[in-house]
Amino acid sequence: MVLHQLLTVLDAVTAFVLATHVALGWFSTEIVVYHASYVILKGIIFLVKDWASRIDVVVGIYMILVTFNVISLGVLTAMSVAWLLQKSIFTFIVPLLKIFSD
């Protein structure tokens, strides 16, 4: 459970890093590559168990391409950020809904 929550927080932080790097140039190449590597590694680890992990791998690769200015499309960036954020949001909202629904 703790590992799941840690991964969820890291997904949210990674979404923030990607969004602010593209929009504002806040983070260095090293930090963005670190987060991209995290997403790729997590995707590879859970690939067998979860089909959505394939999308994590694609998002991580896209982050690396964005970091080195190979490609940067606003729509793909927004989709990547939304993908990472939606996983985080749902992981934190579902337990809250269970608390308030009882």
DRENKOLTI-11766 format. One record per residue (C-alpha): residue number from 1; residue in one letter; y, x, z. Coordinates in steps of 0.05 Angstrom, whole numbers, plus 5000, padded with zeros to 4 digits. Each point is the difference from the previous one (the first is absolute). Layout:
BEGIN
+-----+------+-------+------+------+
| pos | code | north | east |   up |
+-----+------+-------+------+------+
| NUM |    A |     Y |    X |    Z |
...
+-----+------+-------+------+------+
***
This chain:
BEGIN
+-----+------+-------+------+------+
| pos | code | north | east |   up |
+-----+------+-------+------+------+
|   1 |    M |  5000 | 5000 | 5000 |
|   2 |    V |  5049 | 5056 | 5017 |
|   3 |    L |  4983 | 5037 | 4935 |
|   4 |    H |  5013 | 4936 | 4961 |
|   5 |    Q |  5068 | 4991 | 5032 |
|   6 |    L |  5017 | 5073 | 4989 |
|   7 |    L |  4983 | 4994 | 4926 |
|   8 |    T |  5041 | 4936 | 4997 |
|   9 |    V |  5061 | 5034 | 5029 |
|  10 |    L |  4991 | 5059 | 4953 |
|  11 |    D |  4998 | 4952 | 4941 |
|  12 |    A |  5066 | 4969 | 5022 |
|  13 |    V |  5031 | 5069 | 5009 |
|  14 |    T |  4974 | 5021 | 4931 |
|  15 |    A |  5031 | 4939 | 4968 |
|  16 |    F |  5067 | 5018 | 5033 |
|  17 |    V |  4995 | 5072 | 4977 |
|  18 |    L |  4985 | 4979 | 4928 |
|  19 |    A |  5055 | 4948 | 4997 |
|  20 |    T |  5054 | 5044 | 5031 |
|  21 |    H |  4979 | 5061 | 4960 |
|  22 |    V |  5008 | 4963 | 4934 |
|  23 |    A |  5062 | 4960 | 5019 |
|  24 |    L |  5038 | 5050 | 5042 |
|  25 |    G |  4965 | 5068 | 4993 |
|  26 |    W |  4992 | 5004 | 5075 |
|  27 |    F |  4934 | 5037 | 5006 |
|  28 |    S |  4979 | 5068 | 4974 |
|  29 |    T |  4945 | 5010 | 4949 |
|  30 |    E |  4954 | 5027 | 5054 |
|  31 |    I |  5006 | 4937 | 5043 |
|  32 |    V |  4988 | 4953 | 4942 |
|  33 |    V |  4940 | 5041 | 4976 |
|  34 |    Y |  4973 | 4999 | 5072 |
|  35 |    H |  5004 | 4924 | 5002 |
|  36 |    A |  4971 | 4994 | 4929 |
|  37 |    S |  4942 | 5045 | 5021 |
|  38 |    Y |  4988 | 4956 | 5061 |
|  39 |    V |  4996 | 4938 | 4957 |
|  40 |    I |  4954 | 5033 | 4949 |
|  41 |    L |  4954 | 5028 | 5054 |
|  42 |    K |  4997 | 4934 | 5037 |
|  43 |    G |  4985 | 4965 | 4935 |
|  44 |    I |  4943 | 5048 | 4984 |
|  45 |    I |  4971 | 4994 | 5070 |
|  46 |    F |  4997 | 4924 | 4998 |
|  47 |    L |  4985 | 4994 | 4926 |
|  48 |    V |  4928 | 4980 | 5009 |
|  49 |    K |  5015 | 4947 | 5052 |
|  50 |    D |  5064 | 4969 | 4973 |
|  51 |    W |  5020 | 4988 | 4927 |
|  52 |    A |  5074 | 5000 | 5019 |
|  53 |    S |  4993 | 5073 | 5017 |
|  54 |    R |  5001 | 5013 | 4925 |
|  55 |    I |  5071 | 4974 | 4999 |
|  56 |    D |  5017 | 5048 | 5057 |
|  57 |    V |  4976 | 5058 | 4957 |
|  58 |    V |  5042 | 4975 | 4941 |
|  59 |    V |  5062 | 4992 | 5045 |
|  60 |    G |  4990 | 5070 | 5027 |
|  61 |    I |  4996 | 5030 | 4931 |
|  62 |    Y |  5062 | 4960 | 4979 |
|  63 |    M |  5037 | 5028 | 5061 |
|  64 |    I |  4983 | 5071 | 4978 |
|  65 |    L |  5024 | 4985 | 4929 |
|  66 |    V |  5065 | 4972 | 5027 |
|  67 |    T |  5010 | 5059 | 5046 |
|  68 |    F |  4997 | 5049 | 4942 |
|  69 |    N |  5042 | 4955 | 4954 |
|  70 |    V |  4942 | 4990 | 4951 |
|  71 |    I |  5009 | 4924 | 5002 |
|  72 |    S |  5042 | 4953 | 5042 |
|  73 |    L |  5001 | 4926 | 4982 |
|  74 |    G |  5037 | 4953 | 5046 |
|  75 |    V |  4948 | 4945 | 4992 |
|  76 |    L |  4942 | 5047 | 5016 |
|  77 |    T |  5037 | 5028 | 5059 |
|  78 |    A |  5015 | 4931 | 5027 |
|  79 |    M |  4927 | 4980 | 4990 |
|  80 |    S |  4976 | 5063 | 5035 |
|  81 |    V |  5046 | 4989 | 5059 |
|  82 |    A |  4981 | 4926 | 5003 |
|  83 |    W |  4926 | 5019 | 4999 |
|  84 |    L |  5006 | 5048 | 5058 |
|  85 |    L |  5046 | 4953 | 5040 |
|  86 |    Q |  4958 | 4937 | 4991 |
|  87 |    K |  4940 | 5033 | 5031 |
|  88 |    S |  5042 | 5021 | 5060 |
|  89 |    I |  5034 | 4934 | 5009 |
|  90 |    F |  4937 | 4959 | 4998 |
|  91 |    T |  4965 | 5046 | 5049 |
|  92 |    F |  5055 | 4990 | 5051 |
|  93 |    I |  5014 | 4926 | 4987 |
|  94 |    V |  4928 | 4974 | 5004 |
|  95 |    P |  4991 | 5020 | 5073 |
|  96 |    L |  5067 | 4970 | 5017 |
|  97 |    L |  4981 | 4935 | 4967 |
|  98 |    K |  4935 | 4999 | 5040 |
|  99 |    I |  5039 | 5009 | 5065 |
| 100 |    F |  5048 | 4943 | 4985 |
| 101 |    S |  4949 | 4953 | 4971 |
| 102 |    D |  4958 | 4997 | 5064 |
+-----+------+-------+------+------+
***
